[in-house]
Amino acid sequence: MGYPKIEIFDKLLIERTIQNLDHYSGNFEFTHLINSLLALIVLPHEYCKRGHLRLINDSFLKKKVFEIEEIRNFFLGRVELTNENDINYSQKCLILKSNTFNIKNENELLLDELLGRLRNGIAHYNIRPARYNLTGSQHENSYWKGIIIRNYPENEDGLKWNDKFTIEVYLQYEDLKKFSKYVAKKYLDNCE
């Protein structure tokens, strides 16, 4: 007994997820986008790492994040957030601990390294919504400003939201959508 042969499952799932994302509109766009990260970020990362089914030109993964014009601005600068105690604070959009990946600073971070850590954060549910300071909003996109994804070292309990993370990324809705679609489309363009 074997498995059904679906040679282009990865490509079809990514293409359909992009179509769903492009055509869905409603009160839960952000939820839909977060649910779509499995096909848009996790699947391309896993298939590139494991060489599933086809040859993949993964040279796009070896580029430094801040040298990729289409996505670098998503990770630059600072963001104003509100914590669970309604206290406003400011932080960088990309926080990389100094000992992470044995690199000196964010400018050396490769797309492959970033995707691997985002994949871990998504898979281990190290995602937190960042919110506007709004009371009583019924529309999630007017309430959720973005998401924060963290990656923890292998020996840490990833279910604990603590300061022992190796990388933290803040992405607002539109940037997360564009970044995810960029990764997915690059994967589709580079696999046979």
JOFENNOR-V689960 format. One record per pair of residues at least 24 apart in sequence whose ideal C-beta (glycine too) atoms are under 7 Angstrom apart, sorted by the first residue. I is the first residue (numbers start at 1). J is the second residue. D is the distance in Angstrom with one decimal. If there is no record, write none. Layout:
((I,J,D) (I,J,D))
This chain:
((7,53,5.9) (10,43,5.9) (10,47,5.3) (10,52,6.8) (11,188,6.1) (11,191,7.0) (13,39,4.9) (13,43,6.4) (14,39,5.4) (14,40,6.9) (14,43,6.4) (14,184,4.8) (14,187,6.6) (14,188,5.9) (15,188,6.9) (18,181,6.0) (18,184,6.0) (21,177,6.8) (27,139,5.5) (27,140,6.3) (28,140,6.1) (29,141,5.5) (30,140,5.4) (30,141,5.5) (30,144,5.0) (30,173,5.5) (31,140,6.6) (33,173,6.8) (33,176,6.2) (33,177,5.6) (34,147,6.8) (36,180,6.9) (37,122,5.3) (37,180,6.2) (40,180,3.8) (40,181,6.7) (40,183,6.3) (40,184,4.5) (41,115,6.4) (41,118,5.8) (41,119,6.2) (41,122,6.6) (41,180,5.7) (41,183,5.7) (42,119,5.0) (42,122,5.9) (42,123,6.5) (44,183,5.6) (44,184,6.1) (44,187,3.7) (45,115,4.5) (45,116,6.2) (45,119,4.6) (54,191,5.5) (54,192,4.9) (55,192,5.2) (56,190,5.9) (56,191,4.5) (57,190,4.3) (58,190,6.8) (60,111,6.9) (60,186,4.8) (60,190,6.0) (61,110,7.0) (61,111,5.2) (61,112,3.8) (62,110,6.0) (62,112,6.4) (63,110,6.8) (63,111,5.5) (64,107,6.8) (64,108,6.5) (64,109,6.6) (64,110,6.0) (65,109,4.9) (65,110,7.0) (65,111,5.6) (65,114,5.4) (66,106,6.7) (66,107,5.3) (68,111,6.6) (70,182,5.4) (71,179,5.4) (71,182,5.6) (74,171,6.1) (74,175,4.1) (74,179,5.5) (75,169,6.9) (79,170,5.2) (81,130,5.0) (82,131,5.9) (82,132,7.0) (82,133,4.4) (86,133,6.5) (88,133,6.9) (93,170,4.8) (94,169,5.6) (95,167,6.8) (95,168,4.3) (96,167,5.3) (97,166,5.2) (97,167,7.0) (100,166,4.4) (100,167,5.8) (115,183,6.6) (117,151,3.8) (117,166,6.8) (117,167,4.7) (118,149,5.6) (118,169,6.5) (120,151,4.8) (121,149,3.9) (121,150,5.4) (121,151,4.9) (122,149,6.5) (124,158,4.1) (126,150,4.4) (126,151,6.8) (126,152,6.5) (126,158,5.5) (128,161,6.7) (130,170,6.3) (141,173,6.4) (145,172,6.0) (146,170,5.7) (146,171,5.4) (146,172,3.7) (146,173,6.2) (146,176,6.9) (147,171,6.1) (147,176,6.6))
